[in-house]
Amino acid sequence: MIKSHHKFKYIPIVVFTTSHAGSDIKQSYDFGVNSYITKPASYDELVSLMKTTTDFWLNAVHMHRE
């Protein structure tokens, strides 16, 4: 629904979840998410993952802008 609006078409959608279920992963990508990330168990791992994810989406990826 978000990506159907022209202003938000190119905004990356990242799912953070505790689910490892293949059906959840497939359904998320079917709905148009750009990344499906399973949350780690520890706080320190979560902080590290958030830094990596933020760096990837804000610094490494070249996004299309209208």
One Martini backbone bead per residue (centre of mass of N, CA, C, O) as a GRO file, in nm:
protein
   66
    1MET     BB    1   0.058   0.063  -0.021
    2ILE     BB    2   0.291   0.259  -0.002
    3LYS     BB    3   0.408   0.208  -0.304
    4SER     BB    4   0.146   0.323  -0.456
    5HIS     BB    5   0.262   0.587  -0.389
    6HIS     BB    6   0.451   0.814  -0.560
    7LYS     BB    7   0.620   0.930  -0.307
    8PHE     BB    8   0.688   0.603  -0.199
    9LYS     BB    9   0.799   0.402  -0.418
   10TYR     BB   10   1.133   0.422  -0.323
   11ILE     BB   11   1.098   0.327  -0.046
   12PRO     BB   12   1.236   0.140   0.179
   13ILE     BB   13   1.143  -0.186   0.306
   14VAL     BB   14   1.185  -0.299   0.644
   15VAL     BB   15   1.195  -0.608   0.813
   16PHE     BB   16   1.149  -0.663   1.162
   17THR     BB   17   1.197  -0.989   1.317
   18THR     BB   18   1.143  -1.320   1.473
   19SER     BB   19   1.095  -1.461   1.208
   20HIS     BB   20   1.176  -1.779   1.014
   21ALA     BB   21   0.946  -1.813   0.829
   22GLY     BB   22   0.900  -1.879   0.503
   23SER     BB   23   0.613  -1.753   0.471
   24ASP     BB   24   0.690  -1.470   0.578
   25ILE     BB   25   0.907  -1.407   0.375
   26LYS     BB   26   0.746  -1.440   0.117
   27GLN     BB   27   0.517  -1.240   0.184
   28SER     BB   28   0.692  -0.991   0.212
   29TYR     BB   29   0.803  -0.994  -0.081
   30ASP     BB   30   0.522  -0.991  -0.215
   31PHE     BB   31   0.465  -0.696  -0.079
   32GLY     BB   32   0.767  -0.534  -0.128
   33VAL     BB   33   1.006  -0.580   0.020
   34ASN     BB   34   1.370  -0.529   0.062
   35SER     BB   35   1.387  -0.645   0.366
   36TYR     BB   36   1.463  -0.937   0.578
   37ILE     BB   37   1.496  -0.922   0.936
   38THR     BB   38   1.632  -1.096   1.197
   39LYS     BB   39   1.636  -1.080   1.519
   40PRO     BB   40   1.836  -1.079   1.765
   41ALA     BB   41   1.879  -1.172   2.100
   42SER     BB   42   2.074  -0.943   2.153
   43TYR     BB   43   2.142  -0.619   2.207
   44ASP     BB   44   2.423  -0.592   2.074
   45GLU     BB   45   2.336  -0.723   1.805
   46LEU     BB   46   2.116  -0.516   1.741
   47VAL     BB   47   2.292  -0.267   1.726
   48SER     BB   48   2.474  -0.372   1.501
   49LEU     BB   49   2.250  -0.424   1.293
   50MET     BB   50   2.146  -0.131   1.279
   51LYS     BB   51   2.408  -0.008   1.177
   52THR     BB   52   2.432  -0.177   0.921
   53THR     BB   53   2.157  -0.107   0.797
   54THR     BB   54   2.192   0.198   0.790
   55ASP     BB   55   2.446   0.203   0.620
   56PHE     BB   56   2.331   0.066   0.377
   57TRP     BB   57   2.071   0.255   0.317
   58LEU     BB   58   2.239   0.546   0.350
   59ASN     BB   59   2.536   0.472   0.194
   60ALA     BB   60   2.542   0.225  -0.024
   61VAL     BB   61   2.278   0.300  -0.149
   62HIS     BB   62   2.125   0.385  -0.455
   63MET     BB   63   1.868   0.601  -0.489
   64HIS     BB   64   1.577   0.678  -0.626
   65ARG     BB   65   1.485   1.008  -0.741
   66GLU     BB   66   1.224   1.251  -0.819
   0.00000   0.00000   0.00000
